[in-house]
Amino acid sequence: MWSLSLPALSAPTLVLGTAAGYALATVGMKLSAQGHMATGLALAIAGFLAAFAAEILLMRRAELSVVYLAIIAAETLLVLGYASWIGEGLSLRQALGAGMVLAGLAVVAV
């Protein structure tokens, strides 16, 4: 049977790795939507593979509910940062709403 084994990485590192993988896949999907299909598809595949590997390692150490919330919070921040970088930032109202969602995730995760 196939087994995934990598050097021992801390849980926060794996959370960030998983979130970064999903964020990279999102960037790939955005590029594909803009007509850059080959580059977008390559980034999406690479991102999903990275997220898949990191999340498997992470789930060996922590409960799914806590892991999932941490990944969602980190991914949200990464994707919002990318959106802002490409000029698709949030309005004040949207930013306040996003802040409330992230605060709620933090409360549930603790």
MOPE-V124625 format. One record per pair of residues at least 12 apart in sequence whose ideal C-beta (glycine too) atoms are under 7 Angstrom apart, sorted by the first residue. I is the first residue (numbers start at 1). J is the second residue. Records with the same first field share a line. If there is no record, write none. Layout:
I: J ; J
//
This chain:
4: 53 ; 56 ; 57
6: 57
9: 57
11: 58 ; 61 ; 62
14: 54 ; 57 ; 58
15: 58 ; 70 ; 71 ; 74
16: 74
17: 50 ; 54
18: 51 ; 54 ; 55 ; 58 ; 71
19: 71 ; 74 ; 75 ; 78
20: 78
21: 47 ; 48 ; 50 ; 51 ; 54
22: 47 ; 51 ; 75
23: 75 ; 78 ; 79 ; 82
24: 43 ; 46 ; 47 ; 50
25: 43 ; 44 ; 47 ; 48 ; 51
26: 79
27: 43 ; 82
28: 40 ; 41 ; 43 ; 44 ; 47
29: 44
31: 43
32: 44
66: 109
69: 105 ; 108 ; 109
70: 109
72: 105
73: 102 ; 105 ; 106
76: 102
80: 98
//
